[in-house]
Amino acid sequence: MRYRPLAKKRRLPLKLAILALVGGLLAVSAFNLPVVQYQLGWRISELRARVKYAFSPPGEAVFTPDPTLAAMVDATLAALASPTAPPAATSVPTDNPGPASTPTPVQTDIPSSVLLSGIRHEYQQWNNCGPATLAMALSFWGWSGDQRPVADFTKPNPRDKNVMPYELADFVRERANLEVLVRVGGDLPLLKSLIAAGYPVMIEKGLEVPGLEGWMGHYEVLAGYDDATAYFNAYDSYEGDFTDGKTLPVAYQTIETYWRHFNHTYLVIFPEERRAEVQTLLGPDLDETANYQRAAQRASDEVFSTAGRDQFFAWFNRGTNLMRLLDYSGAAAAYDQAFQLYAALDADERPWRVMWYQTGPYFAYYYTGRYGDVISLATQTLDNMSEPVLEESYYWRGLAREALGDVSGAIEDFRTSAQLHPGFAPALAQLERLGVAP
């Protein structure tokens, strides 16, 4: 009889353990709900990032391309023109090289200042710069939604750090019943020409905010300009006072500097019945091949007109444009030079998030057989994150691992990619090809 009370005491901790386990599982499930992620996820993510970056400053990590290829890279760079004659994109295969050096025609009679009205401002939720900015751009054309359906479509995982321009364009066409063109190599006259014609322009650019951990990518809607002050009127999802119809003033030079960080990428949204007008405004940049040729030439020019971090971005942009033109060897050489310049920058100046937003180096290194560099770059990119949630990096690392015979490692990466971005078609296609379940 003495042991009966003892048995009851032993059952109590077991019940508590079961309740704690169930409670923990419910807490994890609740935390993964989008509404909870939006409200609390960013706080936990920020805390995690601060702790990790305190011990492992992300700006100190440097990717070094395979040194065995250094001689080949140097030979390629030596073939480019000297600083007195900037390198042209002559190595790019083309049947019509003319547009590469033809300036984009812009309206010469545009007013000295314009401010478009009708844009509904919206501050971004956690990791929602792209969706919030696109919602603002769409509101000009009468779209009544907000950032939430855009985020659900473009980034089903709320923890996703970035939305690519093509993902935003897919939403415009499939869900907003509007048309959109995504181009690179834009310049200030083109921006003003489009705005003057009644088209707000969404641009992808760099952003630096005091108190945050360094450089990051950002989107912004430009809806006006004033030549007298040399400022654009912007709608920004992160900063600015937008009460009483105010816009964020951004200097022409600031736009030029930070827009370079993303190859001067821009999105123009329009209804189908105005397609002809937009095509006329874009001129030769309407053709994507000609657009990348011109952008490659511009990046080549900027290699010799810039220094420091701006020169890093110029080389990076050259690589991206050559990659889009399928000149993978030229692109790889340009990226190699960019990463060498990156290593020479001060740690606090390095744009260490750059691979969160752009995947060009993966294409260039993979299609030149440099699988080790793909794996090294992807691994460093993921290890340098407080939350390794980039589906693109896992995907490309999976491809490179398979190319080197590591099929099990490739499957693991493809599965992680598909889990991080539910419905991510490239990863799902690879898993299907390999005959395994996601």
N, C-alpha and C positions, 0 to 999 in steps of 0.2 A: 504493500500500500504506500510505502514511502516514495516509490518511484513515479507514481501517477502525477503529482504536481510538477515534478521535474520534466516529464514528457510534455506537459502543457506549456511550460516555459520554453521548451525547445521548438514547439510548433509556432510560437509567436514570432521569433526572428525569421522563420521561413516565410510566414505570411508577409512580413514587412519586406523581405527581399523580393518576393513575387510582385508586391504592389510597387516597389521601387523600379523593378524591371519594366512593368507595364507602363508606369508613369514616364519612364525614360523613353520608351518606344513612342508613346503618344506625343511627348515633347519633340522628339526628332521629326515625327510626321507633321506636327503642327508647324514646326520651324520651316519645313520645306514648302508650305503653302505660299502661293504668290503674295497674298495680302500680308502675311507675317514677314516674308522676305522684304517687301517694300518698306514696312514699318521698322523692323528690327535688324534685318540682315545687314544693312550698311553699317550699323554701329558695331556689330560683331566683326564684320570684315575689316573695318577701320582699326579696331583694337588688335586683331590678328596681324594686320599689316605693320602696325607700329612696333609690335613686339618683334616680329621677324626682321624688320629692317633695322631695328636698333642693334641686333647682333650680326646681321649680314647686310650691310648697306648695298642696295642693288646697283648703284652707280659704279661700284668697284669691280663688278664682274665684267670680263671682256671676252668676247668670242674671237678666237684666232683661227682663221682658215688653215687648212692643212699646209704645213710649211713645204712639203714636197712639191707643191704646185706654185711656189713663189716665183721660180724662174719663168714658168710659162706666163704667169700674170704680169711679171715685169716686161716680158717680151711683148705682150699684147699692149700694155700701156705705152711702151716705147714707140709702137707703131702709130699711136695717136699724134696729132699735131702738137707743136711746141706751144708754150703759153702765148706767143705772139700770133699764133694761128690756131684758134680753138678747134678741137676735134669735131668733125661733122659725123653724122650717123651714116657714113657711106657704106659701112659694112652691113647695113640692114637691107635684106633682099626686097626689092620693090620694082614694079613695072612702071611706076610713075613717080620719080623722085621730085618732080617740080614742087608740089605743095609743101614739102618739108621746109622750104625757105620762103614761102609766100605768106605775107602777113595776113592775119584775119581781118577781113573788111569790117569796119565798124561805122556807125552813123557819124557823119562829121557835123551834123546840125543838131546834135542833142543839146538840151538845155544845160546850163551850168549847175543846176541843182534840181533834184527830184526827190520826192518822198511819197512812196506808195502807202495807202491806208488799207485797212481791212484785214490785218493780221492779228490773230488772237494770241497773246503771249501765254506761255506755259513754262513754269519752272520744272526742271527734270526731277524725277524720282531716282532712286539708287541705280547707278550704272545705266541711266536712260537718256543720255545726251542725244543719241541718234533718233530714237523714237519721238522724244519731245520736240526736237528741232523739226523733224519731218511733219509732225502734227501742226506746228506753227506754219510751215510753208504751205501745207494743204489747206489750212483755214482761209488763206487768201482766195482760194478757188471755190469756197463755199462748203468745204468738207467740215462736218460738224463733230467728228470724233476727237479724241484726245490721244495721249501717248500710250494708253493701256492696250488698245487693240494692235497698235503698231508693234509694241514690245512682244505681245503674245505671238505675233506672226514672225517677227524677225529674230527673237531671242527667247525661245520657250523656257530656257533656263535663266531665271532672274539674276543669277550670279555671273552670267556672261559679261565680259568686260568690254565688248566692242560689237558694233554692227557695221558690216561692210557696206559700201555704197550700192553694190549690186543687190544686196538684201533689201535695202530701202527702196530701190527702184522696182523690185518685184512686188512690194506691197502697193506702190502707187498704181501699177498696172492691174494687179489682180484684185485689189480691195477698194481702191478709191475711184476707179473708173476715170482715170486721167492718164495722160502720157508723160514720159519723162526721158530725158537724155542725160547720160553721165559722160563727161569728158574731162580731159586733163590739159595741163599747159595753158590754163586761162591767164588773162592779164587784166589790168585795171581798166583799160579802154573797153574791153569786151564786157566786163561787169557793168560798167556805166551804160553801155549801149543796151544791154538786156533790161536793166532796171528802167531806163527811159522809155523802152517800148512796152513796159507794163508787166515785166516778169521778175518777181523776186528771185534771187539766186541763193541756193544753199551751197555752202562751201565746207570742205573738210580742212582743218587747220590744226596747228599746235596750240597749246595753252599752258601757261605757267601762272600759278596762283600762289602768292606768299603763304607759307604755313603748310602747304601740301608737299608730298614727297616727290618733287621734281616735275619734269615735263610730262605732258599727257596729250592724247588726241582729243579733238573736239569738233563739233559742227556748229554752224552759225548761219542765220538767214540775213542776207543783206537786202534791204528794202528801200534804200535811198542813198544819196551822196550829195556833197556840196563842194564844188571846186574852190570856193572862196576860203573855206576852212580846211580843205583837204581831208575831210572825214567822210566815212560811210556811216549810214544809219543801220544799225544791226539789231536783230532780235536774238538774244542769247538766253539759253535755258539755265545757265549757271550764275551769271553775274549781270548786274545792271538794275537800275530803278525804272520800272515800266508803269508807274502810276501816271494817270492823266495823259495817256497816249505817248509817253516818252519812249525814245529808242536809245540804244547804247551807242554813243559816238566812238568810232574806231578809226584811227588815223590811217590814211592810205598806206604809209610806210609800214605800219604794224600789220595790216592785212598782207602786204607783199611779203614781209619776213616770215610770218607764221603760216601763210598759205603755202609757201615753198616746202614746208615740212611734209606736205602731203601731195607733192607733185602738181600743185595748183589744180586740184580736183574740184569740180563743181557739178551740181545737178540743176537742171532747168525743168520745171513742171509746167504742163500746159494742157488745155483741152484739145481733143483731136482736130477740131475745126480751125485751130490756129497753128497747125503743124507747119504749113508753108512759110509762115512768118518767122517761126523759130529757125527753120532751116536756112532761110536767107540771112538771119542774124549771125548764125554760126559760120556761114561761108565754108571754106575748105575744111574746117574742123568738124563739119558734119560727118565726113568720112572718117571712120575710126582709125584706119591705117594711116591716113595722112595726119590725123590728129596726134598719134603716137610718134610719127616721124618728126613733126614739128616740136613736140615736147622733148624728144631725145636731143634734138639740136639745141633747144633752149637750155636744157640741163648741161650739155657740153659747154655752152658759152659760159654758164654760171660757174662751172668748175674753175675757170680762170678769172672770174670777176668777184669771187667770194673767198673767205678764209674761215678757219675754225669750224664751228658747228654748221654754219651755212654751207660750207664747202662739203662737209659730210653729207648733208641732205642733197646737194647738187649731184654728187656721185651716186647716192642712193637712188635718186630720181632717174638718172641716166640708166642705171641697172633695171629699174622698173619698166621704163619705156622700151628698152631693148628686149626685155623679157616678153612684153606684150607683142612685140614684133617677131617673136620666136627666134631671136638671135641670143640663144642661151649662153654661148661661150662669151660673147661680148658683155652680156648682162652679168655673168659670174665675175668677170674681170673688174667691172665697175663696182659690184658689191664688195669684192675683196679690197679695193681701194677705199671704199667707204668705211669698212670695218677697221682698216689700218688707221684712218683718220679718227675714228671713234676712240680707239685705244689711246690716242695722243691727247684727247681732250681731258680737262680736269674732271674728276669723278662727279662733282656736283653739277657739271654742265652737260653730262652725257644724257641723251634722250633714251633712257634705258627701257622705256616701255614700247619702243618703236616696233618690235615684232609682235606686240599685241594687236596691232592694227594693219600690218602689211605682211604679205606672204611671198612677195617676189623672190627673195633669196632662196626659199625652198624650191620654187620652180627651177630657177637657174642652176642651182647645185645638183638637184636631182636629175635634170635632163642633160647634164654634162657628166653624169656618172660619179659625182662626188657625194656618194651616199654617207660617208663618214662625216662630212661637214653638215649634211642635213640633220643627222642624229645629234651631233654635237651642238648645233645651233638650237634645235628644238628642245633638247634637254636643258641647256642653260636657260632658255626662255622660260620654261616651266619651273625650273628650280628657283628662279629669281622672283617668282610670284608668291605672294602670301597665300593665294588660292590658285593652284594650277588648273585653270578651267578653260584653256584655249583649245577648242575642238580641232582647229586647223593645225596646230603644232603636233598634237597627237596623231592626226591623220598623216601628215607628211613624214613623221618619224616612223609610223607604221609602214609606209611605202618603202622607205630606205632600209628598214630592218628586213623586210621581205626580200629586197633586192640583194641583200648580203646573206641570205639563207636563214635568217632568224624568223621563221614563220610563226612560231608561238608568240614571240614578242610582238610581231606585227598584228596578230589577232587581238592581243591584249590592248594595243594602242587603238585599233579600229573600234573595239568595243567601248573603250573609254570615251573616244570621240563621239560615238553615237549616243552614249549615256549623257554626256555633258550637253549635247545639243540634240534633243529628241527629234527624229526625222531628218537628221543631217544626211542628205542623199549620197555624197561621196563615200562616207564611211560605211553606210549601209550597202552600197554597191560592192565594196571590197569584201565585206563579210559574206555577202551572197555569192560572190565569185569563188570565195574560198570554201563555200559550203558549210558555214558555221552560223549559229544563231547570234543575234545581237547581244 
